[in-house]
Amino acid sequence: MKTKFSKSTDSKHKITLESAIVYSSWLASSALGGSEAPFEVKTSFVGEGSKIKIKGKSAKGKSLGKISDVIYGNYYSGKLQIPDNIKQGDMVYFEVELPGLGLKDESGSIAAGPPIKVSNMKWDKAEARRGDVVKMTADLKEVLEGIEVKIKILEYDSDGNHDSIVEIPTVVRNAKIELLWRYEYHEDTDEIPTAEELEKYGRNYNPPEYFFVIDIAGQKFGENQESGLLKFKDYVEIELKNQSGKAVPNEDYVITLPDGTKRQAKLDQYGKAIEKDIPPGACKIEFPSL
């Protein structure tokens, strides 16, 4: 496409705008067997509704299928199916043709490989408390050493509306994934239902639970909670001292939890107590006799 105009500006000139394929590119850095690889084509001065043909191929002779469609707005995007039996080390590319305009183009090549197999997704513990460091591990087959993957941690919701907590990149080493995560409660404690609200539905407070998903080149593993659920447990430590700094033992106390629940108990002989398995958030502690 010509981009330079050098004729005089004090008279009329007739120019012809040439149609062109600006680029044809994959939208991923690699492709996996059994998945769809996204791509895009950008053109210039191509009429609305012009016919476009896409043909996917691999360097070792595998077919990725064909697409016959029309293009609008000088842009086209789609996906090509990567065959299950593609071999490790193969490269895939696609050809573009605008038959009505006599234009052709070819994309660059990206690495492809057979379907990845992921197993033994798990946390190293079943429960975590605020500040705990937990480990996520998984075994992988048919995946390139050193390839970057994304680990996405979600808060489980029985209704299926899982909340995304954090996304962490890591790499595959020795056909495994190992990643450490320091647990902190990420949600707004104002959203925790009160005991009264839960009672309306015959339910009790359930601590937050988490699972993780592995994203490899757009292919996701673990969306059905294969990692198992990591349960969050919080606690509060209580210690009562007088103005002289001495412990006040055996004192009755009432603690109001973030969900509105109240608990009553007594401090020990050292003026201390621990309330375990409570909802995250601020608590209110009162000593009725004081």
Backbone as CSV, one residue per row, in Angstrom:
resi,resn,N_x,N_y,N_z,CA_x,CA_y,CA_z,C_x,C_y,C_z
1,MET,0.844,-1.192,0.000,0.000,0.000,0.000,0.879,1.242,0.000
2,LYS,0.612,2.173,-0.900,1.393,3.400,-0.985,1.010,4.335,0.162
3,THR,2.019,4.899,0.777,1.765,5.809,1.892,2.357,7.189,1.645
4,LYS,3.020,7.383,0.498,3.656,8.663,0.212,2.959,9.344,-0.963
5,PHE,2.634,10.622,-0.827,1.991,11.392,-1.883,2.878,12.595,-2.200
6,SER,3.390,12.662,-3.442,4.385,13.688,-3.780,3.929,14.653,-4.882
7,LYS,2.645,14.571,-5.254,2.167,15.465,-6.309,1.811,16.833,-5.735
8,SER,1.624,17.805,-6.602,1.326,19.160,-6.161,-0.036,19.224,-5.492
9,THR,-0.205,20.220,-4.631,-1.450,20.339,-3.876,-2.358,21.439,-4.412
10,ASP,-1.955,22.093,-5.519,-2.773,23.181,-6.064,-3.592,22.764,-7.263
11,SER,-3.732,21.461,-7.463,-4.559,20.950,-8.562,-5.147,19.607,-8.172
12,LYS,-6.136,19.153,-8.947,-6.801,17.890,-8.664,-6.011,16.722,-9.231
13,HIS,-6.022,15.632,-8.490,-5.356,14.410,-8.939,-6.257,13.219,-8.642
14,LYS,-6.196,12.239,-9.458,-6.952,11.016,-9.255,-5.987,9.925,-8.822
15,ILE,-6.277,9.308,-7.686,-5.422,8.234,-7.196,-6.259,6.982,-6.971
16,THR,-5.621,5.864,-7.011,-6.285,4.584,-6.777,-5.806,4.016,-5.447
17,LEU,-6.754,3.759,-4.558,-6.428,3.155,-3.261,-6.362,1.648,-3.429
18,GLU,-5.223,1.084,-3.147,-5.016,-0.345,-3.370,-5.418,-1.162,-2.142
19,SER,-6.158,-2.213,-2.382,-6.505,-3.148,-1.306,-5.257,-3.932,-0.910
20,ALA,-5.171,-4.256,0.369,-3.999,-5.004,0.833,-4.331,-5.776,2.106
21,ILE,-3.556,-6.839,2.331,-3.593,-7.552,3.619,-2.442,-6.995,4.441
22,VAL,-2.767,-6.296,5.513,-1.741,-5.650,6.331,-0.943,-6.694,7.123
23,TYR,-1.658,-7.615,7.794,-0.968,-8.696,8.500,-1.932,-9.843,8.764
24,SER,-1.355,-11.023,8.991,-2.097,-12.225,9.372,-1.331,-12.847,10.533
25,SER,-1.938,-12.868,11.718,-1.182,-13.261,12.918,-1.977,-14.189,13.825
26,TRP,-1.249,-15.067,14.522,-1.817,-15.842,15.612,-1.955,-14.939,16.832
27,LEU,-2.913,-15.233,17.694,-3.104,-14.478,18.927,-2.581,-15.227,20.145
28,ALA,-1.829,-16.292,19.895,-1.216,-17.067,20.969,0.209,-17.402,20.555
29,SER,1.054,-17.645,21.535,2.457,-17.941,21.243,2.703,-19.412,20.956
30,SER,1.725,-20.263,21.265,1.840,-21.690,20.999,0.445,-22.282,20.881
31,ALA,0.377,-23.513,20.385,-0.918,-24.170,20.175,-0.855,-25.594,20.708
32,LEU,-1.991,-26.053,21.242,-2.063,-27.386,21.833,-3.074,-28.243,21.086
33,GLY,-2.735,-29.514,20.894,-3.658,-30.441,20.258,-4.962,-30.542,21.017
34,GLY,-6.068,-30.597,20.293,-7.369,-30.682,20.928,-7.958,-29.354,21.318
35,SER,-7.248,-28.263,21.063,-7.757,-26.934,21.407,-7.870,-26.079,20.148
36,GLU,-8.483,-24.906,20.295,-8.610,-23.985,19.181,-7.589,-22.860,19.338
37,ALA,-6.904,-22.530,18.251,-5.906,-21.472,18.273,-6.495,-20.222,17.611
38,PRO,-6.569,-19.092,18.326,-7.155,-17.876,17.779,-6.181,-17.131,16.848
39,PHE,-6.745,-16.441,15.875,-5.923,-15.679,14.930,-6.684,-14.428,14.506
40,GLU,-5.993,-13.519,13.819,-6.631,-12.321,13.288,-5.977,-11.919,11.975
41,VAL,-6.769,-11.243,11.145,-6.298,-10.736,9.853,-6.701,-9.276,9.751
42,LYS,-5.753,-8.413,9.425,-6.024,-6.982,9.242,-5.782,-6.608,7.790
43,THR,-6.739,-5.913,7.206,-6.631,-5.501,5.805,-6.791,-3.989,5.694
44,SER,-6.617,-3.466,4.479,-6.870,-2.046,4.215,-7.574,-1.908,2.871
45,PHE,-8.553,-1.019,2.832,-9.322,-0.715,1.615,-9.941,-1.964,0.987
46,VAL,-10.458,-2.812,1.863,-11.173,-4.006,1.403,-12.660,-3.755,1.613
47,GLY,-13.453,-3.968,0.597,-14.880,-3.685,0.657,-15.607,-4.510,1.704
48,GLU,-16.649,-3.923,2.276,-17.455,-4.626,3.278,-18.084,-5.866,2.658
49,GLY,-17.989,-6.965,3.356,-18.586,-8.209,2.886,-17.758,-8.953,1.859
50,SER,-16.497,-8.564,1.685,-15.631,-9.288,0.743,-15.369,-10.704,1.252
51,LYS,-15.264,-11.641,0.345,-15.026,-13.036,0.730,-13.593,-13.214,1.219
52,ILE,-13.452,-14.039,2.268,-12.144,-14.364,2.797,-12.065,-15.868,3.041
53,LYS,-10.913,-16.446,2.725,-10.696,-17.867,2.942,-9.442,-18.067,3.792
54,ILE,-9.564,-18.969,4.781,-8.460,-19.282,5.682,-8.190,-20.781,5.610
55,LYS,-6.938,-21.146,5.513,-6.570,-22.564,5.508,-5.419,-22.766,6.482
56,GLY,-5.627,-23.629,7.500,-4.597,-23.886,8.493,-3.779,-25.115,8.143
57,LYS,-2.474,-25.043,8.391,-1.573,-26.146,8.067,-0.507,-26.281,9.146
58,SER,0.173,-27.425,9.132,1.346,-27.583,9.990,2.538,-27.922,9.110
59,ALA,3.735,-27.671,9.641,4.950,-27.923,8.864,5.102,-29.398,8.517
60,LYS,4.496,-30.278,9.332,4.601,-31.721,9.091,3.381,-32.288,8.372
61,GLY,2.589,-31.406,7.770,1.510,-31.862,6.893,0.155,-32.061,7.531
62,LYS,-0.041,-31.632,8.773,-1.349,-31.752,9.406,-2.261,-30.620,8.946
63,SER,-3.546,-30.943,8.782,-4.523,-29.929,8.392,-5.209,-29.374,9.633
64,LEU,-5.365,-28.060,9.668,-6.066,-27.388,10.754,-7.461,-26.956,10.319
65,GLY,-7.877,-27.394,9.141,-9.198,-27.060,8.657,-9.218,-25.804,7.800
66,LYS,-10.418,-25.516,7.266,-10.609,-24.364,6.390,-11.770,-23.511,6.884
67,ILE,-11.712,-22.234,6.566,-12.780,-21.297,6.896,-13.107,-20.479,5.660
68,SER,-14.375,-20.395,5.325,-14.855,-19.523,4.239,-15.864,-18.563,4.854
69,ASP,-15.598,-17.267,4.753,-16.426,-16.279,5.417,-16.346,-14.955,4.670
70,VAL,-16.843,-13.898,5.296,-16.739,-12.550,4.732,-16.114,-11.642,5.778
71,ILE,-15.530,-10.538,5.313,-14.815,-9.635,6.198,-15.489,-8.275,6.234
72,TYR,-15.531,-7.685,7.436,-16.110,-6.352,7.620,-15.135,-5.486,8.420
73,GLY,-15.155,-4.193,8.127,-14.333,-3.264,8.882,-12.842,-3.518,8.745
74,ASN,-12.442,-4.150,7.626,-11.020,-4.441,7.388,-10.390,-5.269,8.505
75,TYR,-11.223,-6.113,9.143,-10.697,-6.947,10.218,-11.457,-8.264,10.266
76,TYR,-10.704,-9.343,10.511,-11.342,-10.659,10.654,-10.596,-11.434,11.738
77,SER,-11.353,-12.098,12.597,-10.742,-12.952,13.621,-11.487,-14.281,13.670
78,GLY,-10.787,-15.309,14.068,-11.406,-16.635,14.144,-10.507,-17.597,14.903
79,LYS,-10.853,-18.884,14.835,-10.079,-19.920,15.512,-9.926,-21.125,14.590
80,LEU,-8.776,-21.767,14.679,-8.514,-22.988,13.927,-8.280,-24.132,14.898
81,GLN,-8.844,-25.288,14.586,-8.746,-26.453,15.450,-7.397,-27.142,15.283
82,ILE,-6.692,-27.333,16.389,-5.412,-28.044,16.356,-5.699,-29.534,16.558
83,PRO,-5.282,-30.402,15.635,-5.609,-31.832,15.741,-4.980,-32.494,16.960
84,ASP,-5.671,-33.499,17.489,-5.189,-34.215,18.669,-3.865,-34.928,18.412
85,ASN,-3.672,-35.421,17.181,-2.499,-36.255,16.884,-1.300,-35.452,16.403
86,ILE,-1.291,-34.157,16.623,-0.133,-33.363,16.233,1.057,-33.738,17.122
87,LYS,2.246,-33.728,16.564,3.431,-34.172,17.286,4.173,-32.998,17.920
88,GLN,4.867,-33.318,19.011,5.683,-32.304,19.680,6.743,-31.786,18.727
89,GLY,6.923,-30.476,18.674,7.924,-29.878,17.801,7.393,-29.447,16.452
90,ASP,6.141,-29.782,16.131,5.547,-29.342,14.874,5.274,-27.832,14.956
91,MET,5.165,-27.189,13.801,4.864,-25.764,13.724,3.593,-25.575,12.901
92,VAL,2.752,-24.649,13.304,1.503,-24.423,12.575,1.449,-22.992,12.042
93,TYR,0.764,-22.832,10.905,0.585,-21.529,10.283,-0.717,-21.554,9.503
94,PHE,-1.121,-20.420,8.948,-2.334,-20.404,8.135,-2.160,-19.477,6.928
95,GLU,-2.893,-19.824,5.888,-2.873,-19.041,4.651,-4.178,-18.263,4.533
96,VAL,-4.084,-17.042,4.034,-5.240,-16.168,3.856,-5.387,-15.828,2.375
97,GLU,-6.634,-15.849,1.910,-6.898,-15.466,0.518,-8.156,-14.611,0.446
98,LEU,-8.073,-13.513,-0.286,-9.244,-12.707,-0.630,-9.469,-12.912,-2.124
99,PRO,-10.235,-13.948,-2.486,-10.340,-14.357,-3.892,-10.874,-13.271,-4.824
100,GLY,-11.764,-12.426,-4.342,-12.319,-11.381,-5.204,-11.338,-10.285,-5.534
101,LEU,-10.257,-10.207,-4.762,-9.272,-9.136,-4.958,-7.909,-9.669,-5.373
102,GLY,-7.795,-10.984,-5.442,-6.529,-11.574,-5.864,-5.413,-11.406,-4.840
103,LEU,-5.766,-11.306,-3.563,-4.769,-11.096,-2.509,-4.545,-12.378,-1.706
104,LYS,-3.278,-12.618,-1.360,-2.930,-13.773,-0.540,-1.881,-13.366,0.494
105,ASP,-1.877,-14.089,1.605,-0.892,-13.830,2.649,-0.705,-15.104,3.458
106,GLU,0.382,-15.136,4.226,0.665,-16.300,5.078,1.134,-15.806,6.435
107,SER,0.617,-16.417,7.472,0.994,-16.028,8.829,2.380,-16.550,9.177
108,GLY,2.906,-16.091,10.297,4.104,-16.700,10.844,3.751,-18.035,11.486
109,SER,4.741,-18.778,11.913,4.507,-20.098,12.509,4.681,-20.032,14.024
110,ILE,3.881,-20.835,14.717,4.032,-20.978,16.164,4.180,-22.460,16.501
111,ALA,4.845,-22.737,17.603,5.073,-24.118,18.023,3.762,-24.778,18.427
112,ALA,3.657,-26.061,18.127,2.463,-26.837,18.491,2.896,-28.150,19.119
113,GLY,1.997,-28.755,19.854,2.301,-30.026,20.486,1.034,-30.782,20.816
114,PRO,1.141,-32.028,21.227,-0.028,-32.859,21.551,-0.767,-32.343,22.771
115,PRO,-1.980,-32.845,23.016,-2.759,-32.394,24.176,-1.987,-32.583,25.480
116,ILE,-2.028,-31.572,26.322,-1.355,-31.636,27.615,-2.217,-32.422,28.607
117,LYS,-1.564,-33.215,29.416,-2.254,-33.966,30.452,-1.806,-33.445,31.815
118,VAL,-2.758,-33.058,32.627,-2.478,-32.518,33.954,-3.086,-33.440,35.003
119,SER,-2.307,-33.804,36.001,-2.790,-34.691,37.060,-2.215,-34.245,38.404
120,ASN,-2.762,-34.834,39.468,-2.285,-34.585,40.841,-2.280,-33.103,41.205
121,MET,-3.316,-32.381,40.779,-3.453,-30.996,41.223,-3.866,-30.999,42.688
122,LYS,-3.090,-30.327,43.539,-3.448,-30.352,44.963,-2.754,-29.236,45.746
123,TRP,-3.389,-28.896,46.881,-2.785,-28.029,47.889,-1.971,-28.912,48.824
124,ASP,-1.003,-28.327,49.510,-0.216,-29.133,50.450,-0.864,-29.224,51.827
125,LYS,-2.006,-28.533,52.023,-2.738,-28.644,53.280,-4.214,-28.422,53.004
126,ALA,-5.047,-28.857,53.923,-6.498,-28.745,53.731,-7.051,-27.439,54.276
127,GLU,-6.330,-26.837,55.233,-6.807,-25.606,55.854,-5.674,-24.596,55.937
128,ALA,-6.019,-23.325,55.891,-5.025,-22.260,56.011,-5.575,-21.155,56.890
129,ARG,-4.684,-20.542,57.634,-5.044,-19.387,58.444,-4.343,-18.160,57.890
130,ARG,-4.786,-17.010,58.305,-4.238,-15.750,57.814,-2.704,-15.737,57.939
131,GLY,-2.033,-15.443,56.820,-0.578,-15.373,56.813,0.121,-16.685,56.518
132,ASP,-0.610,-17.802,56.461,0.003,-19.092,56.140,0.510,-19.099,54.695
133,VAL,1.597,-19.819,54.454,2.104,-20.034,53.100,1.702,-21.440,52.670
134,VAL,0.964,-21.525,51.588,0.504,-22.825,51.084,1.151,-23.094,49.720
135,LYS,1.277,-24.374,49.408,1.907,-24.776,48.144,0.887,-25.430,47.224
136,MET,0.933,-25.064,45.939,0.126,-25.696,44.903,1.050,-26.507,43.995
137,THR,0.678,-27.744,43.710,1.506,-28.596,42.858,0.629,-29.327,41.835
138,ALA,1.270,-29.734,40.734,0.588,-30.522,39.705,1.641,-31.194,38.835
139,ASP,1.280,-32.339,38.268,2.141,-33.052,37.317,1.619,-32.816,35.911
140,LEU,2.538,-32.608,34.947,2.151,-32.336,33.572,2.870,-33.282,32.615
141,LYS,2.184,-33.655,31.563,2.775,-34.446,30.486,2.542,-33.732,29.161
142,GLU,3.469,-33.955,28.237,3.388,-33.352,26.901,3.382,-31.825,26.966
143,VAL,4.289,-31.289,27.756,4.399,-29.837,27.845,5.879,-29.469,27.788
144,LEU,6.181,-28.365,27.124,7.558,-27.937,26.946,8.171,-27.493,28.267
145,GLU,9.400,-27.902,28.519,10.124,-27.494,29.713,10.354,-25.980,29.698
146,GLY,10.068,-25.346,30.826,10.310,-23.920,30.928,9.203,-23.034,30.394
147,ILE,8.128,-23.634,29.874,7.036,-22.815,29.332,6.325,-22.096,30.471
148,GLU,5.926,-20.854,30.233,5.234,-20.088,31.265,3.750,-20.443,31.280
149,VAL,3.217,-20.632,32.454,1.793,-20.914,32.636,1.253,-19.941,33.686
150,LYS,-0.066,-19.862,33.769,-0.700,-18.990,34.747,-1.497,-19.831,35.746
151,ILE,-1.355,-19.509,37.006,-2.132,-20.153,38.063,-3.160,-19.142,38.546
152,LYS,-4.414,-19.510,38.443,-5.494,-18.622,38.866,-6.177,-19.225,40.089
153,ILE,-6.226,-18.451,41.174,-6.854,-18.913,42.413,-8.248,-18.295,42.505
154,LEU,-9.242,-19.138,42.778,-10.624,-18.678,42.855,-11.249,-19.081,44.179
155,GLU,-12.178,-18.252,44.647,-12.962,-18.599,45.832,-14.188,-19.375,45.381
156,TYR,-14.360,-20.550,45.932,-15.442,-21.444,45.526,-16.807,-20.898,45.941
157,ASP,-17.754,-21.014,45.025,-19.150,-20.644,45.296,-20.016,-21.815,44.863
158,SER,-20.855,-22.310,45.754,-21.692,-23.465,45.437,-22.625,-23.204,44.267
159,ASP,-22.907,-21.917,43.989,-23.764,-21.574,42.859,-22.997,-21.503,41.540
160,GLY,-21.692,-21.699,41.602,-20.883,-21.663,40.386,-20.337,-20.291,40.033
161,ASN,-20.700,-19.267,40.811,-20.201,-17.916,40.549,-18.901,-17.688,41.327
162,HIS,-17.866,-18.418,40.945,-16.603,-18.364,41.667,-15.922,-16.998,41.478
163,ASP,-15.394,-16.465,42.567,-14.717,-15.168,42.528,-13.226,-15.352,42.290
164,SER,-12.692,-14.590,41.331,-11.258,-14.628,41.056,-10.507,-13.865,42.149
165,ILE,-9.486,-14.481,42.738,-8.717,-13.870,43.815,-7.397,-13.299,43.300
166,VAL,-6.615,-14.114,42.616,-5.321,-13.651,42.124,-4.866,-14.557,40.981
167,GLU,-4.059,-14.008,40.075,-3.477,-14.773,38.971,-1.966,-14.629,39.053
168,ILE,-1.249,-15.766,39.092,0.202,-15.749,39.300,0.885,-16.535,38.179
169,PRO,1.868,-15.930,37.492,2.602,-16.675,36.463,3.669,-17.560,37.096
170,THR,3.942,-18.682,36.475,5.024,-19.557,36.906,5.505,-20.339,35.683
171,VAL,6.486,-21.207,35.849,7.014,-21.977,34.723,7.027,-23.461,35.075
172,VAL,7.046,-24.283,34.041,7.073,-25.731,34.211,8.524,-26.178,34.373
173,ARG,8.798,-26.919,35.443,10.126,-27.464,35.686,10.011,-28.956,35.968
174,ASN,10.765,-29.758,35.206,10.768,-31.215,35.401,9.356,-31.789,35.348
175,ALA,8.566,-31.285,34.386,7.193,-31.755,34.158,6.303,-31.542,35.379
176,LYS,6.614,-30.535,36.183,5.821,-30.239,37.372,5.602,-28.735,37.517
177,ILE,4.581,-28.417,38.296,4.337,-27.043,38.707,4.360,-27.014,40.228
178,GLU,5.137,-26.098,40.787,5.161,-25.874,42.235,5.121,-24.375,42.462
179,LEU,4.171,-23.940,43.256,4.007,-22.507,43.478,3.574,-22.250,44.915
180,LEU,4.221,-21.277,45.563,3.879,-20.901,46.932,2.999,-19.652,46.907
181,TRP,2.036,-19.605,47.827,1.127,-18.462,47.928,0.868,-18.165,49.400
182,ARG,1.100,-16.906,49.783,0.828,-16.500,51.155,-0.639,-16.097,51.252
183,TYR,-1.375,-16.804,52.081,-2.815,-16.575,52.159,-3.148,-15.323,52.959
184,GLU,-3.964,-14.474,52.381,-4.590,-13.355,53.072,-6.044,-13.305,52.608
185,TYR,-6.918,-12.899,53.493,-8.323,-12.801,53.112,-8.506,-11.579,52.220
186,HIS,-9.073,-11.779,51.010,-9.135,-10.725,50.005,-10.506,-10.073,49.856
187,GLU,-11.523,-10.664,50.432,-12.867,-10.146,50.203,-13.222,-9.019,51.173
188,ASP,-14.271,-8.293,50.843,-14.786,-7.249,51.721,-15.579,-7.920,52.838
189,THR,-15.153,-7.717,54.088,-15.844,-8.395,55.197,-17.278,-7.908,55.357
190,ASP,-17.622,-6.743,54.757,-19.012,-6.274,54.815,-19.949,-7.211,54.057
191,GLU,-19.372,-8.024,53.146,-20.196,-8.921,52.345,-20.485,-10.243,53.044
192,ILE,-19.868,-10.479,54.200,-20.115,-11.724,54.925,-21.526,-11.697,55.485
193,PRO,-22.345,-12.694,55.190,-23.711,-12.692,55.703,-23.731,-12.838,57.220
194,THR,-24.669,-12.173,57.850,-24.799,-12.269,59.305,-25.475,-13.587,59.665
195,ALA,-25.381,-13.926,60.952,-26.023,-15.150,61.419,-27.526,-15.087,61.180
196,GLU,-28.124,-13.886,61.379,-29.559,-13.729,61.166,-29.932,-13.958,59.698
197,GLU,-29.113,-13.444,58.782,-29.392,-13.635,57.354,-29.296,-15.100,56.966
198,LEU,-28.321,-15.799,57.518,-28.162,-17.210,57.188,-29.296,-18.053,57.759
199,GLU,-29.783,-17.674,58.936,-30.860,-18.438,59.572,-32.127,-18.450,58.723
200,LYS,-32.345,-17.393,57.937,-33.525,-17.334,57.077,-33.548,-18.488,56.072
201,TYR,-32.344,-18.947,55.712,-32.246,-20.019,54.722,-31.813,-21.340,55.353
202,GLY,-31.860,-21.389,56.680,-31.501,-22.619,57.376,-30.045,-23.000,57.209
203,ARG,-29.175,-21.988,57.128,-27.767,-22.258,56.904,-26.920,-21.675,58.036
204,ASN,-25.690,-22.185,58.133,-24.711,-21.648,59.073,-23.546,-21.060,58.301
205,TYR,-22.742,-20.256,58.988,-21.580,-19.669,58.335,-20.629,-20.762,57.866
206,ASN,-20.162,-20.644,56.620,-19.202,-21.589,56.062,-17.942,-20.831,55.679
207,PRO,-16.787,-21.215,56.216,-15.553,-20.494,55.902,-15.275,-20.490,54.397
208,PRO,-14.603,-19.452,53.891,-14.255,-19.399,52.462,-13.413,-20.607,52.052
209,GLU,-13.632,-21.082,50.831,-12.883,-22.211,50.292,-12.326,-21.825,48.931
210,TYR,-11.130,-22.349,48.602,-10.436,-21.921,47.394,-9.951,-23.117,46.578
211,PHE,-9.924,-22.944,45.255,-9.307,-23.921,44.366,-8.487,-23.162,43.327
212,PHE,-7.625,-23.883,42.593,-6.817,-23.190,41.591,-6.963,-23.844,40.218
213,VAL,-6.778,-23.012,39.201,-6.887,-23.420,37.801,-5.555,-23.135,37.115
214,ILE,-5.104,-24.042,36.257,-3.869,-23.859,35.502,-4.230,-23.489,34.069
215,ASP,-3.694,-22.377,33.597,-3.937,-21.893,32.232,-2.652,-22.044,31.430
216,ILE,-2.693,-22.917,30.413,-1.541,-23.146,29.549,-1.937,-22.800,28.125
217,ALA,-1.438,-21.674,27.635,-1.729,-21.212,26.280,-3.233,-21.146,26.025
218,GLY,-3.982,-20.694,27.010,-5.426,-20.546,26.855,-6.230,-21.785,27.184
219,GLN,-5.569,-22.922,27.399,-6.269,-24.147,27.778,-6.261,-24.260,29.297
220,LYS,-7.436,-24.438,29.892,-7.562,-24.386,31.352,-7.797,-25.776,31.946
221,PHE,-7.121,-26.026,33.044,-7.229,-27.295,33.764,-7.585,-27.006,35.225
222,GLY,-8.525,-27.797,35.760,-8.888,-27.653,37.164,-10.149,-26.868,37.410
223,GLU,-10.925,-26.577,36.368,-12.127,-25.764,36.552,-13.211,-26.498,37.331
224,ASN,-13.083,-27.815,37.448,-14.044,-28.592,38.247,-13.496,-28.894,39.639
225,GLN,-12.630,-28.009,40.130,-12.043,-28.101,41.479,-11.223,-29.378,41.678
226,GLU,-10.513,-29.808,40.625,-9.676,-30.994,40.757,-8.580,-30.819,41.810
227,SER,-8.221,-29.577,42.113,-7.183,-29.338,43.119,-7.657,-29.624,44.530
228,GLY,-8.966,-29.780,44.692,-9.524,-29.858,46.035,-9.712,-28.458,46.576
229,LEU,-10.420,-28.336,47.681,-10.736,-27.024,48.240,-9.890,-26.741,49.480
230,LEU,-9.244,-25.586,49.454,-8.491,-25.109,50.604,-9.426,-24.269,51.462
231,LYS,-9.620,-24.662,52.707,-10.561,-23.956,53.587,-9.817,-22.939,54.452
232,PHE,-10.374,-21.736,54.499,-9.782,-20.677,55.310,-10.328,-20.745,56.733
233,LYS,-9.416,-20.711,57.694,-9.811,-20.689,59.100,-9.139,-19.487,59.762
234,ASP,-9.923,-18.655,60.426,-9.361,-17.509,61.131,-9.512,-17.723,62.630
235,TYR,-8.800,-16.926,63.399,-8.895,-17.038,64.857,-8.565,-15.675,65.464
236,VAL,-8.892,-15.511,66.734,-8.548,-14.290,67.459,-8.018,-14.683,68.834
237,GLU,-6.939,-14.035,69.222,-6.351,-14.279,70.538,-6.767,-13.155,71.484
238,ILE,-7.200,-13.495,72.676,-7.663,-12.518,73.669,-6.734,-12.571,74.876
239,GLU,-6.340,-11.400,75.331,-5.528,-11.319,76.541,-5.958,-10.079,77.327
240,LEU,-6.269,-10.250,78.593,-6.754,-9.157,79.429,-5.751,-8.870,80.551
241,LYS,-5.350,-7.586,80.671,-4.445,-7.160,81.736,-5.021,-5.933,82.431
242,ASN,-4.630,-5.741,83.678,-5.083,-4.543,84.394,-4.123,-3.386,84.111
243,GLN,-4.346,-2.240,84.789,-3.540,-1.060,84.526,-2.076,-1.257,84.912
244,SER,-1.830,-2.208,85.749,-0.447,-2.479,86.161,0.239,-3.484,85.237
245,GLY,-0.506,-3.966,84.246,0.071,-4.916,83.309,-0.021,-6.353,83.754
246,LYS,-0.768,-6.604,84.853,-0.912,-7.968,85.341,-2.139,-8.633,84.704
247,ALA,-2.009,-9.918,84.471,-3.103,-10.662,83.845,-4.328,-10.701,84.745
248,VAL,-5.498,-10.617,84.122,-6.771,-10.728,84.842,-7.353,-12.101,84.492
249,PRO,-7.253,-13.072,85.400,-7.668,-14.434,85.072,-9.175,-14.672,85.245
250,ASN,-9.643,-15.729,84.581,-10.982,-16.277,84.782,-12.105,-15.259,84.621
251,GLU,-11.905,-14.298,83.743,-12.924,-13.265,83.533,-13.868,-13.694,82.416
252,ASP,-15.156,-13.470,82.607,-16.134,-13.749,81.558,-15.998,-12.734,80.422
253,TYR,-16.170,-13.199,79.185,-16.136,-12.291,78.038,-17.189,-12.696,77.016
254,VAL,-17.583,-11.718,76.212,-18.506,-11.944,75.090,-17.826,-11.406,73.837
255,ILE,-17.720,-12.233,72.807,-17.116,-11.789,71.559,-18.188,-11.779,70.474
256,THR,-18.298,-10.651,69.777,-19.220,-10.533,68.642,-18.412,-10.697,67.364
257,LEU,-18.738,-11.721,66.582,-17.980,-12.053,65.375,-18.441,-11.203,64.191
258,PRO,-17.645,-11.157,63.112,-17.996,-10.337,61.941,-19.348,-10.690,61.321
259,ASP,-19.806,-11.937,61.505,-21.102,-12.319,60.930,-22.264,-12.045,61.884
260,GLY,-21.977,-11.378,63.022,-23.033,-11.031,63.966,-23.233,-12.046,65.072
261,THR,-22.598,-13.213,64.970,-22.729,-14.244,65.989,-22.005,-13.825,67.271
262,LYS,-22.593,-14.170,68.414,-21.968,-13.886,69.702,-21.540,-15.197,70.366
263,ARG,-20.372,-15.161,71.002,-19.890,-16.299,71.775,-19.555,-15.822,73.188
264,GLN,-19.874,-16.648,74.180,-19.564,-16.327,75.573,-18.651,-17.407,76.133
265,ALA,-17.626,-16.953,76.852,-16.695,-17.917,77.447,-15.938,-17.230,78.588
266,LYS,-14.918,-17.911,79.102,-14.162,-17.397,80.246,-12.671,-17.469,79.932
267,LEU,-11.929,-16.431,80.344,-10.483,-16.439,80.189,-9.872,-17.516,81.090
268,ASP,-8.672,-17.980,80.740,-8.026,-18.996,81.574,-7.298,-18.337,82.750
269,GLN,-6.527,-19.118,83.457,-5.854,-18.616,84.654,-4.778,-17.575,84.355
270,TYR,-4.421,-17.466,83.068,-3.425,-16.477,82.661,-4.067,-15.257,81.985
271,GLY,-5.381,-15.190,82.026,-6.085,-14.073,81.407,-6.115,-14.136,79.898
272,LYS,-6.038,-15.340,79.348,-5.980,-15.505,77.893,-7.070,-16.442,77.391
273,ALA,-7.357,-16.328,76.083,-8.298,-17.241,75.422,-8.057,-17.154,73.923
274,ILE,-8.426,-18.199,73.212,-8.349,-18.223,71.744,-9.694,-18.665,71.203
275,GLU,-10.253,-17.882,70.305,-11.478,-18.264,69.605,-11.097,-18.674,68.186
276,LYS,-11.344,-19.929,67.848,-10.929,-20.477,66.556,-12.106,-20.578,65.585
277,ASP,-11.738,-20.774,64.325,-12.713,-21.021,63.248,-13.789,-19.947,63.198
278,ILE,-13.361,-18.708,63.096,-14.307,-17.596,63.036,-14.251,-16.948,61.661
279,PRO,-15.301,-16.223,61.266,-15.272,-15.499,59.996,-14.193,-14.418,60.016
280,PRO,-13.602,-14.081,58.873,-12.597,-13.021,58.837,-13.232,-11.655,59.085
281,GLY,-12.429,-10.728,59.602,-12.938,-9.390,59.843,-12.773,-8.980,61.295
282,ALA,-13.258,-7.774,61.617,-13.108,-7.217,62.964,-14.087,-7.851,63.942
283,CYS,-13.600,-8.084,65.161,-14.432,-8.639,66.229,-14.567,-7.609,67.351
284,LYS,-15.652,-7.706,68.099,-15.879,-6.842,69.258,-15.870,-7.716,70.503
285,ILE,-15.025,-7.344,71.469,-14.879,-8.137,72.694,-15.312,-7.293,73.899
286,GLU,-16.167,-7.862,74.700,-16.671,-7.159,75.896,-16.482,-8.044,77.116
287,PHE,-16.262,-7.370,78.271,-16.145,-8.058,79.552,-17.271,-7.531,80.440
288,PRO,-18.385,-8.218,80.513,-19.599,-7.725,81.173,-19.387,-7.255,82.613
289,SER,-18.583,-7.955,83.390,-18.431,-7.595,84.802,-17.504,-6.386,84.983
290,LEU,-16.839,-5.983,83.905,-15.941,-4.834,83.994,-16.564,-3.589,83.399
